[in-house]
Amino acid sequence: MDMQRRFGLLVVVAVSVAVVAVFMGCTGEGPEPGLNVVENSGDTRLQTVESPDGPTTVEQTGVNTYRLTVAGQVLENVLAPVPPVVGAPLLIFLAGSTPLAFPGLVTEDTFEVEQAETRQRQFVTVPVDRRGGVMLQPVGVRPGKICEIAFNLVFTDPRGRRLAVRRFKICYIVYVQGVAVKSTFPTFVRFKLPQVGEVIENAFVEFRVDPSAATLYPPVRGRLRVVHGNGEINISNVPVLADGTVLFQARPGGPVLGPVDSVEVDITN
């Protein structure tokens, strides 16, 4: 009897939805490796204009919307949470860039870009092409801490696995180094995440950022916080390696993942 109870418990833990296991039957061989995880990887398709000397002209054309002359080219309909200033450094993410870093991420029609650490919350709402997952307008941000926030999104992988998240937030820094404006926004992401109902183990999220971030002072550190139905996951003080890698790994033998309320990533100093 004790052996049967233990076996039943393993089935509940190993299968995302217990009812599926009941109706499909159980062979005693356990789940197929990788069956109940969401795995994906890829570049974040960033397209940027770096302007360490700032725009030469700034014209406001709407609420938080500007026409800028940067490096000799005119950029229209640039959203900016903080008004751009002639001569002040600016990093512009062009339309067509992938927001929120993660490949395979399905979002709603908009997300927010916030210039953090200001007296009042200053942000813009950026339209997204849900089919292609790319920004429909450029966004200009000044050096400092930047946060992107989205609601009701889904992590997907090429096999059709899904993990829904109510709220997602990623924060990074924009900084000037020499004659370039750089950031710790990830340029590459690789992840393996459990689906709801799975034990949180062998899970990881790996980011690749500009390697120059490893030389900054104060040091840049990675932080990951996940709030779900069975508790929280907190991983902090993760260094940026010399090649720009920031790796978050879950400890083995974690709890079962409950419905995910929020995921917060921070790669700042």
QUILIN-V455857 format. One record per helix or strand. SS is the DSSP state (@ for helix, = for strand). FROM is the first residue (numbers start at 1). LEN is the number of residues. Records with the same first field share a line. If there is no record, write none. Layout:
# QUILIN-V455857
SS = FROM-LEN + FROM-LEN
This chain:
# QUILIN-V455857
@ = 2-13 + 18-7 + 211-5
= = 37-7 + 48-4 + 57-6 + 65-6 + 73-7 + 90-4 + 98-1 + 105-2 + 110-6 + 122-8 + 134-2 + 139-3 + 144-13 + 162-16 + 180-4 + 188-7 + 199-1 + 204-5 + 221-8 + 231-9 + 245-5 + 256-1 + 260-9
